[in-house]
Structure formats: structure tokens, C-alpha cells
Amino acid sequence: MTNLDLTDEQRMIRDTVRDLARGEFAKRAIEIDRTEEFPRENFERLKELGLMGVMVPESHGGAGADTLSWVLTLEEIAYACPSTALGLAAHHSLCTLPIWNFGTEEQRRRFVPPLARGEVMGSYGLTEPGAGSDSGGTRTTALVDGDHFRVSGAKTFITNGSHASTFVLAVKTDPAQTGSRGISALIVERSTPGFTIGKKESKLGMRGSDTVQLSLDGCRVPRANLLGELHDGFKIFMNTLDGGRIGIAALALGIAQAAFERACAYSKERHAFGKPIAAFQGVANLIADMAVDLDASRHLVYHSARLKDAAQPYTREAAVAKLFASEAAMRVTHDAIQVLGGYGYMQEYEVERMCRDAKLCTIGEGTSEIQRIVIARQVLGKVAGVERSSA
């Protein structure tokens, strides 16, 4: 793995996170997967190192780092404990940064520092029972009631839901409008009466990452908590997802790197018919394909991060990176199990967990199918037969 022209600061952040993740987080990953326990201890360590708000300016409690540093942070944490990486991504990319990017000065002052310092956890609520990839199908309503909104509805598949204090939610502020029109972004606090944390989901992978349902029953939320302009939330969520996709791609890259290294080590240690199995062309070809997937993923992910840092358009590149890296992670982890054979199927060797964890990356923050729609529209423009992407 090369430095790919990293700055001294970026290498320092990468190496700091790598030491923490491989020295501490990796030891807990098997137990976290088995028990489905939220990795609270890991987040305490991230808090101590000032890594809960990597891209937030230092003036508001963050590290003031760039997007590529954030990518490196997620990649290294996902190498050791993807559940922790996913929780951090939701906290930072989907809750803290939208408030920083689109909030008023008062909202920034009130909400961002506690999030960036890790004093509270953040969460994001877009998906509903009938609205996921079709985020324009949002049914949770927020109707004006004096100087408040009265919010009613439900959200599902909410990461960090049981532990978060601050939520950025998609709500319909003009139910008469259809599709993406009439949607707003609203900051909702956990302490709001009528706000209920529902069922915790048991999942295939990322089992330490908390995923719950939310219920809002006539919650009165101050109009001062409106994020951005009224009825303009869809743009905020699409912008947020563009950046979030780079993070999910980095997460997939970290998982794939870990599986690749396990497979390489095992192929040189395991002997069959009098020689290491790495000497057999079938195994060597699997390793070669893994290496190609990793190199291509890393270049795509880092490139999209650099475009974002340069304030250049990156919607297409983020979708490409997310699509390729997530599907590459599935290939790499699947083939790592194959290289390890029977041992790969055993939990002790962890590559089976990595395969389960990697699957989420092809679904969260826009499925692979949605990414292909985003990419096709960026390439072809608005033509018949290429649907409008909503997530």
C-alpha cells in the first residue's frame, strides 16, 4: 500500500488511527460481532484523540482536517472494526457535517461543538418504511404550529439511533407537494416529547453498529431547528449523500484490505502437496485479482476525496468510488474465504465476518443500483429510460 502523495499531516492522521485501530479495536472486533454490543469503548478512545469531528474546524471542536484525512481515518478503522467505522461515519458525515455546512451560526454554535468533541452522538434519518432509495417518498410530516413544527411519522434503519442525542431528519413540510418537493431538513433532539426509540435490528453484518426504528408522535420541534431553507431539504440530503458515499467507499476499502492481507499471509503459510498454496496458479490468480481490486478502489476513493477538497464537482466520482469499492470488497472478502478454505468459513479467522460486514457497503447510502443511475445520469444527462436518482 503506497502513500499516494499524502501530505505529512495526512500520513500522521493515518498512522495515528492505524496504531489505535490495529492495536486496540481489532482485538474487540470478534466479540463485538458476537454480542452485537455497541463499541462504546472504541468511541471513547476516538473522543480522547479528537477524531469524532475530523473535518470540523478547530474553532468548533474538530480537528480541522480535509476529506482525504477523513477517508484515511475511516479506512483504517474499518480495517479493524467496521462497526465502529460505520457508527463514526453516520455521526460525522451524516449529522455533524450537514449542520456545519448548512446551519445558521446559532445552530453551529449550539449543536456542532458537542458533536465534534464526541460529547454526544449524532444520527441521520432519511429512510422510512416506504422511502429509502426513493427518498422523495418521505412521509414523515412537519407542519407549522406557531413557532414550532409538529412532527409525526416513522424512520427505519437508523444508525446510532439508540445512542444519539442529535438527529438530522428528512421531513415533509409541504405534504401537498409531490416527490422531492416540499421536503425539509430538521434537527431533532432525543429529549423531545413524543420522540421514541424503537426496535433494535439484528443484522447480517456490522453487528456492533446500532440500527433502530424511530417514532415521532406529534413532536414539537422549534422552527429555529430548521436546517437550511424551508422546503429545500432535498438538496441538503443529496449533497450529504455525495460526501457520505466517499466515506462508505473508504469503509469498504478498509474491510477489503484486511481480508486481502489475511488471504496473502495464509496462502504463504498453508502447505498442500508439499508446497505453499500460494504457489498454485488458482490461488495466485485470486490474490492477483484482489490486489487489482484494492489498487483500483484506493485510487477511485482518494481521487473523489481530493476533488471534494478542491471544491470541484464530485457527484459522479463519489458514486463511481462507492459502487466500485463496495462491490470490490464483496469480491475480495468472498475470495479470501475461498483461499482460507474451511478455515475461512470459521468465525475465528474473521474473513467470514468481513464478508458479512462488506455487504452493507453495497446497500447503505444508496444501493449499487442507485449508484449506476447516478453515474448514468452524469454521463448521459436526462434521457428517456434513465430514471431520476433520489438517493
N, C-alpha and C positions, 0 to 999 in steps of 0.2 A: 504494500500500500504506500503510495507516494504522497508527498506533501501537496502536490498540485498547486504550487505557487502560493502557499499560505503565507500570511504575514506573521511576524513574530507574535503578535497578540493572539491571532487565531490559533497558532500552534500551542501557545501557552494555555489557552482555554481548553483545547482538545486534550492536551496531556494531563491537565488538572482533572478533567472529567473522566478521562480514561483510568487514571490511578484510582479515583473514587469508585467508579463503576466496577472495574475488574477486581479491585481489592476488597470491596465490601458488598456491592449489590449482587454480584454474581453468586456469592455464597448463599444468598437467601432466595434465589430465583426458583429453585425446585420446591421449596417449602411454600412459597407464596402461591405457586401454581396449584399445589396440592390442597391447601387450605382455603384458597380464594380470599385470603386476607388482604386488605388494603395496605400497601407498603409504607405505612406512616413513618417508620424509622428512616427509610430512604429519603422521604421528603424533608425530614428534619435535617438531614445531612446536606441536602441541596440548599435548604434555607440558610444553614450556617455558612456555606460557601458563596452565598449571594447569587445563586443560579436559578431562583424562581422567577426572576424578571430580566432575563438575559438581554432583551432588546429595548427595555425601558430605560430612558435617560437616568443618569445617576441622581439628578435633581429630584426625581420622583421615586427613588428607592431601588432602581435597577442597576444593571451592570453597564449599560450604555454600549453594548456590543452590536455588531452588524448581523445580517441574516445568515451569512456563511458561518459565523461563530455559533449561531443558534442551531444550524444544521449539524455542525460538528458535535455540539452538545447532545442532541437527540440521537445521533448515530452511535455515539459512544455509550450512552445509557441503554439504548435498545440492544446493543451487543450483549449486555449483561442481564438486563431485566426489562423486557419490552412493556410489561405492565406499568412500570414506573415511567417509562418514556411516554406512553400514551396519556397517562394522567397529567404529566407535565405539559404535553402538547396542548391538551384541552384547556388547562389552566392559563397558559401563556398566550398561545396563538389565537384561541377562540373566545377568550373572555378579557384578559388584560389588554391585549393589543387593540381590539376594537374600541375599547373605552379610551385608550390613549389616542388612537388615530382619529376618532370621530366625536369624542366627548367635548363638552364645554370645559372651560378652565375649572369651574366648580366641580364638575364630575371627575375630572382628572385629579384634582386635589383631594377629593373625598375618597374615591374608590381605588385609584391606581397604586399609591404607595403601600397600603396594606397587602395588596395582591403581589406586587413586585418584591416585597420583602418576605413573602411567604407567611405572613401573619394569618392570612385567611386563604382558602382555596377558591378558585373560580371555576365556573362551568358555563355551558352554552347549550341552548335549547332551540333547535330548528326542527328536528324530526318529530312527527306526530304519527299516530296510528294510520292516518291516511295521507301523510305528507312526508316524504323523505327525499328521493331523487326529484320528485315534483314538489319542490319547496314552495312553489306558487300556490299549492293546495293547502296552505296554512289555514286552520280553522279556529285556533285559539284567538279569542276576541279581546280587545282592549278599547272599551267605549268611554268617551269623555264623561266624567262625573265631577263637575266643578273644577277644582284644581288637582284632581286625581284622574287616573284611568281605573275603570273597574274591569278586572281581567278574569276571564273564565275559559277553561279549556284543559288540555292534557298534552304532555310531551312524553316521548318514549326514547329509549336507548341513550339516556343522558349520562355522559361520562363525568365522574367525580360527584354525582348528584347527592350521595349520602353525606359527603364531607364538605361540600362547597357552601360558602356564605353569600357569594355574589354570583348572579346568573344573568347572562345576556340572552334574551328570548326574542324569537320572532313572533309577532302578534299581528292580527288583522285589525287595523284601526278604522278601516272603512269597509265593512262587510258587503256593501253594495258593489264594490269593485271586484273584478274577476282576475284570476291568475296572479301575477306578481304585483299588480297594482293594489294600493291600499294596505301594504304591509309596512310595519314599522319595527324598529329595534328598541327594546325596553330593558333597562337594568332593574332587576327584581331581587330584593334581598330575602334571604331564607326566613327571616323573622316576621315576614309579612303575614298577618292573619289570613287564613284560607289557603295558604301555600303548604302543600303536603308532599312529603317524600314517600313514594310508593314502593312497589315490589322491586327487590334487587334481583337482577337476572343472573343465572348461572350459564356460563358461556363455554364455547369450544376452546378458545384461547384468550390470551390477555386476561387471565382469570383473577389476577390481583387488581385489575383496573375496575373500579366501581361503576356499574351501569344500572340505572334505575329508571323508574317512571316518575313523572311529576304530575300533580293535580293542582289546578288553580280554580278555586271556587269563590268567585266574586272578590278577588283580592283587590284592595285599594292601593294603587301604586302612584306616588306623586308624579305629576306631569313633568316635574324637574328631572325625572329619571329617563325621559325620552332621549334616546341616543340618536343624534343627527336630526334631520328634518322629519316632520310628520309625513307618513305615507311613503317615505323614501328609504325604508329599511332594506328593501331587496338589494339595492346597490351595495349597502354595507355588508350584507351577508355574502354576496358574490365576491366582493373584494377580500373579505375574511377567508373565504374558502380557497381563493387563489393562493394566498400565503400559507394557509394550513396544509394545502396539498404538497407543498415543498417539504413541510415537516413530516408528513406521513411517508413521503418518499425516502426521507432520511432515516426514518424509523425502520422501514423495510430494508434499507441498505445495511443498517447495523445488525439486524437479525441474520441477513444473508451472509455477512462477513463472519459472524460467529459460527454458523453452520459449515461454511467453507473451510474454516481453519480446523474444525473438528474432523471433517472428512479427510483433509490433507494429512493431518497427523496420524489418523487411524490407518490410512492407506499405506503409510510407510512402516507402521509398527506391526500390522497384521500380516502374517505369512500364510501362504497356501501353496501347495505343490512345490515347496522348497524355496519360495522367494516372496518378497513383499507384494501384496496385491496391487500396489501402485505400478508394478512392472507389467501388469496385464493391460493390453490396449483398451479393453472395455472400461476398466476403472479409470485409466489415464484420460480417456476421452470425456468421461463425466467430469473429472476435475478441470479439464481444459474448458469445457463449456461453462462451468461455474465461474472460472476466472474471467471469461469474456463477459458474462452477465454482470459481474461485480464491477469491472472496469467501465463498462458502458453506463451502468447505473450511476456510478460515482461522478462521471463526467456530466451526465444529464442533470443530476441533483445539484451539484456545485454550480453549474452554469446558470440554472434558473435562480439560484440564490444570489449570484453575482449580478444578474440582470435586475433583480429587485433592489439590491443595494445601489445600483447605478440609476435607479428611478426610471428604468426602461420598461416597456410593455413586457409582461412575462406570463400572461394567462395561458397561452399555448404551451410555452416551455414548462410551466408548472404541471400542466395536465400530462404532457409527454413524460416528464420525470416520474410523476406519480404512477401513471399507467405502466411504464416500463419497469421501474424499480419494484413495484408491488408484485407484478407477475413474475419478474426475475427471482424475487425472494421465494415465491412458491416453487419455482423450478429448482432453485439451489437447495432449499430445505428438503424437498422431495428426493432429490438425487443424493443428498447427504445421508438420508436414511438408507438408500439403496447401497451406498458404499459401505456403511456400517453393517448392513445385512440384519441379522437377527438382533444384534445389539442396538441397532438404530431404532428398532421397534420398542425398546425398553426405555422406561422413563428415566432411569439412572443416567443414560447417556445424553439426554436432553435434546437431541436433534428432533425427536418426535414433537416435543413441546414447541420448538422453534417453528416447525411446520404449522402447528395449530395457531401459534401467535401470528405468523405471517399472513394467514388468510384474512384477518381483519383489514390489512392494508389494501386489499383489493375491493373492499366494501366501504369503509369509513371515508367521510368527506368526499363522497361521490364515487360510485362504483366504477369498475373498469369500463362498463358500457357507457356511462355518463362521460367519462374522460374521452372516449372515442367520439362522442357527439361534440364535445367542446373542441377537440382538435380538428374535426372535420369542418366545423363552422369557421374556425380560424383560417383554415386552408381554402375552403370553398366559398365562404360567405353565405348569405341567405339564399339558398336554392331549394327547390322543391325536393322533398324527401329527406332533408337533413333537419331534424327537429330542433326546436329551441331548447338549449340546455337550461335547466332550472337549478342545478346543484353542482 
